[in-house]
Amino acid sequence: MRFLLLLPLVSLIACAAGDASSDPGAPTPGFATQREAPTPDYAEIIANAPMLEPHVGSREPSEAAPDNAAEIGQLWRGRLESLGVLDGYGLSGNSDNSPISSFSLRMTASDFDDWLMENAWEAPRHIRFDFVPPMGWPRITPEAEEQVRIWPASEARTGLQLEAASGGQIYLEDGCFFVLRTGREEPELAWFHTETGLDVDSDGYFVLVNRTSGQVEGRLGEEFTWASPNPITPGGPPVEELRAACGVAEIYGVGNPTANAKLGEMYPRSAPDAIPPPDIH
């Protein structure tokens, strides 16, 4: 029996005393606002998705577990925790003392191999290793970057995540990114996972891009759905820098969001409440 033990992610509690307004001040020339946008042709976007190079998503065990499997598993658990890429691990039995049989990592197979080579290590062959896909698209393109104050996205890769669905409007105002969650009256500062990038499409609209597939996930100003909850994962701009640029509204993690209109195109026969949340990119 295989159990998956999720390691806790460090979460950020964003709060501030004083004025809780999300308005960073009067609009500044040179910084963009996109509160609304027409829905693009998602059928065409999906049909013309970029061809992706195959990547290694996992490596299955090729040998039986040795007698000292428990000791080996703990050794590698410590190494991966020290590197900061361990997302979770599975056990080979019901007991908490059972040997580790799998690791889920927040790194690509290629980066894992480079790390092994740097340390002159060989990965145990009785343990399964799961990896994240590589990202071939930029965090933010130059055209988009020159029109926003700051790009509030993490740098650490996203791993296993709870799959409850949340939603609301994500928009750009005076160079800052906000989310107005469904049922809420006050907007919050939006924070994205690293797998989501920012670009400007051929029609001049700011779009969120899946950095692992290159697909447009939605235009800012649309209604989005995302898997939640989302802790603020490491990396990205400091909170102090974000607040200095965009005000003291609370910070809310929208993860890797996908526009509702695109989800409707992907799952045309699903009732709205049955549409699954976006994948973890």
Secondary structure, 3 states (H helix, E strand, C coil): CCEEEECCCCCCCCCCCCCCCCCCCCCCCCCCCECCCCCCCHHHHHHCCCCCCCCCCEECCCCCCCCCHHHHHHHHHHHHHHHCCEEEEEECCCCCCCCEEEEEECCCHHHHHHHHHHHCCCCCCCCEEECCCCCCCCCECHHHHCCCCCCCECCCCCCCCCCEEEEEEEEEECCEEEEEECCCCCCEEEEECCCEEEEECCCCCEEEEECCCCCEEEECCCEEEEEECCCCCCCCCCHHHHHHHHCCCCEEEEECCEEHHHHHHHCCCCCHHHCCCCCCC
